[in-house]
Amino acid sequence: MIHVIATVELNPGTRDKFLAEFRKIIADVKAEAGCIEYGPAIDAQTDIPTQFKIGPDKVTIIEKWEDWTALKAHLVAPHMVAYRPKVKAFVKGMELRVLSPA
C-alpha cells in the first residue's frame, strides 16, 4: 500500500474555490483502479493543546493506493490532467509525502 499526504498551500482567500473544484474530481479518482482512499481535509477545531494546525490557506489531501502502479496511473489520468489548470490560480505551493507502511 502507498500513502500520500499532500499539503496544498493556497493563495489567501481561495480555499473554498479550490475545494469546489477538488470535490468535482473525487468520484472519478475513487473510481480509479487501486484507489483505496482520496479526500481533502482541513484543520479540525479541537481543544487539544499539541494540535498542529495548517491554517486557513492550506488543504491536506489524504490518499491511499494499492500500489505504486496505481498511483502513477492516477497522476496522468485524464480527469487529473484536466483538473490541474482549473486550480492553478489558487495554488501557491505544495508539499508532497509518499509513504509506505512501517
Kinemage of the C-alpha trace (Angstrom):
@kinemage 1
@onewidth
@group {chain A} dominant
@subgroup {mainchain}
@vectorlist {calphas} color= white
{ca met a 1} P 0.000 0.000 0.000
{ca ile a 2} L 1.090 3.565 -0.714
{ca his a 3} L 0.050 6.515 1.461
{ca val a 4} L 0.131 10.025 0.035
{ca ile a 5} L -0.150 13.168 2.142
{ca ala a 6} L -0.218 16.335 0.037
{ca thr a 7} L -0.458 19.701 1.757
{ca val a 8} L -1.532 22.359 -0.709
{ca glu a 9} L -0.749 25.977 0.151
{ca leu a 10} L -3.333 28.282 -1.379
{ca asn a 11} L -3.380 31.936 -2.206
{ca pro a 12} L -5.162 33.786 0.617
{ca gly a 13} L -8.932 33.562 0.466
{ca thr a 14} L -9.107 30.896 -2.272
{ca arg a 15} L -9.653 27.744 -0.198
{ca asp a 16} L -13.407 27.494 -0.872
{ca lys a 17} L -12.888 27.906 -4.631
{ca phe a 18} L -10.109 25.306 -4.593
{ca leu a 19} L -12.253 22.837 -2.645
{ca ala a 20} L -15.193 23.358 -5.012
{ca glu a 21} L -13.013 22.290 -7.965
{ca phe a 22} L -11.374 19.490 -5.980
{ca arg a 23} L -14.710 17.964 -4.981
{ca lys a 24} L -15.648 17.661 -8.673
{ca ile a 25} L -12.908 15.048 -9.233
{ca ile a 26} L -13.303 12.933 -6.093
{ca ala a 27} L -15.762 10.433 -7.608
{ca asp a 28} L -13.574 9.964 -10.694
{ca val a 29} L -10.475 9.418 -8.570
{ca lys a 30} L -12.210 6.948 -6.252
{ca ala a 31} L -13.301 5.002 -9.353
{ca glu a 32} L -9.663 4.588 -10.460
{ca ala a 33} L -8.151 1.116 -10.218
{ca gly a 34} L -6.201 0.820 -6.984
{ca cys a 35} L -7.659 3.848 -5.176
{ca ile a 36} L -8.440 2.996 -1.556
{ca glu a 37} L -8.962 6.493 -0.136
{ca tyr a 38} L -8.924 10.028 -1.544
{ca gly a 39} L -10.174 13.223 0.038
{ca pro a 40} L -9.399 16.718 1.323
{ca ala a 41} L -9.039 17.699 4.977
{ca ile a 42} L -8.735 20.982 6.848
{ca asp a 43} L -7.983 21.813 10.463
{ca ala a 44} L -10.411 20.300 12.950
{ca gln a 45} L -11.434 22.670 15.706
{ca thr a 46} L -10.334 20.997 18.941
{ca asp a 47} L -9.009 21.955 22.331
{ca ile a 48} L -6.010 19.612 22.050
{ca pro a 49} L -3.048 21.816 23.006
{ca thr a 50} L -0.500 19.863 20.955
{ca gln a 51} L -2.515 20.001 17.739
{ca phe a 52} L -0.517 21.387 14.826
{ca lys a 53} L -2.806 23.496 12.653
{ca ile a 54} L -2.044 24.075 8.991
{ca gly a 55} L -4.088 27.280 8.815
{ca pro a 56} L -6.923 28.708 6.722
{ca asp a 57} L -4.987 28.809 3.443
{ca lys a 58} L -3.968 25.142 3.291
{ca val a 59} L -5.702 21.878 2.465
{ca thr a 60} L -4.310 18.433 3.162
{ca ile a 61} L -5.188 15.717 0.674
{ca ile a 62} L -5.111 12.217 2.132
{ca glu a 63} L -4.734 9.334 -0.298
{ca lys a 64} L -4.218 5.582 -0.127
{ca trp a 65} L -3.326 3.483 -3.156
{ca glu a 66} L -2.929 -0.265 -3.579
{ca asp a 67} L 0.497 0.122 -5.155
{ca trp a 68} L 2.916 2.393 -6.977
{ca thr a 69} L 1.461 1.436 -10.371
{ca ala a 70} L -1.991 2.703 -9.351
{ca leu a 71} L -0.536 5.962 -8.037
{ca lys a 72} L 1.454 6.551 -11.243
{ca ala a 73} L -1.664 5.924 -13.347
{ca his a 74} L -3.587 8.415 -11.183
{ca leu a 75} L -1.050 11.155 -11.852
{ca val a 76} L -1.720 11.002 -15.608
{ca ala a 77} L -5.443 10.168 -15.529
{ca pro a 78} L -7.430 12.397 -17.927
{ca his a 79} L -9.526 13.946 -15.136
{ca met a 80} L -6.347 14.873 -13.241
{ca val a 81} L -4.758 16.428 -16.319
{ca ala a 82} L -7.944 18.479 -16.865
{ca tyr a 83} L -8.198 19.420 -13.161
{ca arg a 84} L -4.737 20.940 -12.668
{ca pro a 85} L -5.249 24.050 -14.874
{ca lys a 86} L -8.570 24.719 -13.111
{ca val a 87} L -6.869 25.137 -9.718
{ca lys a 88} L -3.524 26.563 -10.822
{ca ala a 89} L -4.506 30.158 -9.979
{ca phe a 90} L -5.399 29.131 -6.413
{ca val a 91} L -2.247 27.137 -5.623
{ca lys a 92} L 0.769 28.868 -4.136
{ca gly a 93} L 2.765 25.694 -3.441
{ca met a 94} L 2.590 22.065 -2.379
{ca glu a 95} L 4.369 19.701 -0.037
{ca leu a 96} L 4.103 16.034 -1.024
{ca arg a 97} L 4.808 12.966 1.081
{ca val a 98} L 4.658 9.485 -0.462
{ca leu a 99} L 4.915 6.875 2.276
{ca ser a 100} L 4.930 3.109 2.799
{ca pro a 101} L 3.509 1.417 5.895
{ca ala a 102} L 6.199 0.759 8.507
